[in-house]
């Protein structure tokens, strides 16, 4: 088995960039020599791959982040500021979907891209559950049952969430829980994982942005996830691994309509404390 990382001494520039970029300082570097693992590198390294990604000559190969699996960044694919602004501003929460399934390969692709989201200590702790309409309808009914319980037990909370009107719309035949979306993606992790809330939220944020590149739209399933974390019948029905909790849920499908404009938003409220 190779060392934690190995350096090609013939191509290494001995510039020490990899040592400077390492977030946990497990790369030792001395001027005039190639970098090498620190004494406790095996135990401390988080496998983030910064060292592999930053090397200008591709001279560092990491056991956890193999060089051959890390393609170079293509300059012609870099996004301009103008393109990025339109991309981010044009994202919409999709609540009206076409009546067609999303191919499994596309759902797989979305989750794979979401796995590149940052996570605390590179823990990459998000796990995934992907459901189709067959299961989603029954789960949505459980969410409505949860709403009825909240209305009875916590009327003020129910009023703040407009639950009575939501239940009424459901009874009238409108799916206000999962919007008749063809798929639901749930990010879950151990409930005791202190990184899990941020990890799952950021990963789903990556996923919703990536969805637009596949012609898909998404919407955060807020009602569903609130019920999934507080309503035992729904929690049991999800069948997550023991000790796991849903930290975010997202509807996915093809947009029924195409948006043509970029809506405005309130200007940011900023408190500046720059020195």
NORMOFEN-V74305 format. One record per helix or strand. SS is the DSSP state (alpha for helix, beta for strand). FROM is the first residue (numbers start at 1). LEN is the number of residues. If there is no record, write none. Layout:
ss: <SS,SS>
from: <FROM,FROM>
len: <LEN,LEN>
This chain:
ss: <beta,alpha,beta,beta,alpha,alpha,beta,alpha,alpha,alpha,beta,beta,alpha,alpha,beta,alpha,alpha,alpha,beta,alpha,beta,alpha,alpha,beta>
from: <5,17,27,36,41,50,60,67,75,81,93,97,104,120,127,133,155,163,183,196,216,222,232,244>
len: <3,5,2,2,4,5,3,3,3,9,1,1,11,3,6,21,6,9,8,19,5,9,7,12>
